[in-house]
C-alpha cells in the first residue's frame, strides 16, 4: 500500500478514536475539583474524571485555561484529554511521585525503568489533543540526577502496548527525560505537535517503537535525538511514516537506533527540515571534537543503525534539507549486542537530500567484518562541506569500534574521504551524488574498503 493509502487509513482511525473518546460526554477538570492554584496536586481530580468516563465507555476530559499542577495521570480506554488554548499542565517536581507510573510485568514482577507524567498501559482509543501545553518541569533540581540515571527521570508521555492512539496539536516542553515514548503500540498518529525541551539530559523529541505509526506536521527542538525510531521492544517497529516535520537537535535529527535488538521495517520519512537546536546546554561539540566549524551542530542528519542484533529493512528517506550538521548521512552496523550474527541492514534508499555540513566527519556507510550493510541506494544528494582536509587524514586508521555506541566520532574526528566513506558494505548504488567544499580538500571524494559491487553513476 502506498503512503497516501496508509494515511487514509489513519485518518479514518483518528475519527474513530476521537468519536470513541467524546461520545457526548465531557468533564471539565475544575468541576471534578481541580484548581489552578500554586502547590495543589490536581492529579486526583483529573484521574477521577478519567476513570469515570472510561467506565462509562469514553468521553473527553477538558483542561481549561490556567496552570494546573499535577502528578502522574493514567490515561484509560476511550478517553480524550483535551487542553484548551491557554491551558497548561505542570508536572510535579518530585521523582518519588512518579513511582506509580512505572509499569510492572504481572507475570514476573519486572519493573520498567521508565515513567511519565501521562502514561497508559494496554489501553485503546486514547487521545491527547488541543492547543494547550504540557510542561514536565524537568529542569527542576529534583530531576538533576545526571545522565547516568535516566530511569529516575520521568517523561511527559509514555504509552505502552496501546491501540488507536492520537496525540494532536499540543505543545510539550521541559521534559526530565525523553519527551514522549510509544512502545509496542499499534495505530499511533501524532500530528501538529510542538516539542521544545533543553532542560535535562536525554531530551529526545519523540521515540517510536510501535507498529502502524504516522507522525506529521510537527516541530521538534530538543537537546537529544529529535525523531528517533527504536527497535528494542517486544515486536518490530514497522509501518512508520514521518512527514512534513522540522527536526532541530544537538544529537541526531532523524535516527533509527540506538536500541536495535529487534529492529525496524517499512519506514518512510519525507519532507523534513533539519537544523541546529535553539539551545546547547550540555553538548558543546566544537569544544570536544576537532574539525567542527560551527558552535552548535547536529551530530548526524540521517542516522540508520543496527548494532544490537536486530534487522533494518525497507527504509525510504526522501526530500530532506539539512544544515548545521556534522555528518549528513551515517549508516552503521555493529556488534554492541550479544547476539548479532543474524543481524541485517538492507534495502535503504535515501534521495533528494541537500546538506550543509560543519565537520571533517564525512558521510559514511560502515559495517564490521562479517556484518555488511547491503542494498543501499543514494540518489540526488547534494552536500556542501567545509573542506580543509589534508593528505595526512587519508592515512589515519579508522577504528572498527565494533561494540561501541554508534555515533560518527567513534570512527574518528575525520575520515579518509571528503565526501563518503564506505567500509564492509555490499551493493551500494550512488546516482547523482555531488560534493562541494568551501575550502580545498586533499582527501578523495569517495573511499571504499572491503566492499563488493559499489556502483557510481
Helices and strands as residue ranges (DSSP letters): H 3-22, E 26-28, G 29-32, H 43-56, E 59-63, E 66-70, E 73-74, E 79-83, E 87-91, G 95-101, E 116-121, E 124-130, E 133-135, G 141-143, G 147-152, E 155-160, E 163-168, E 171-173, E 180-191, E 194-197, E 206-216, E 219-222, E 227-229, E 237-249, E 252-256, E 263-276, G 285-287, E 298-306, E 311-333, E 344-357, E 363-366, E 373-385, H 391-394, G 408-411, E 417-437, E 444-456
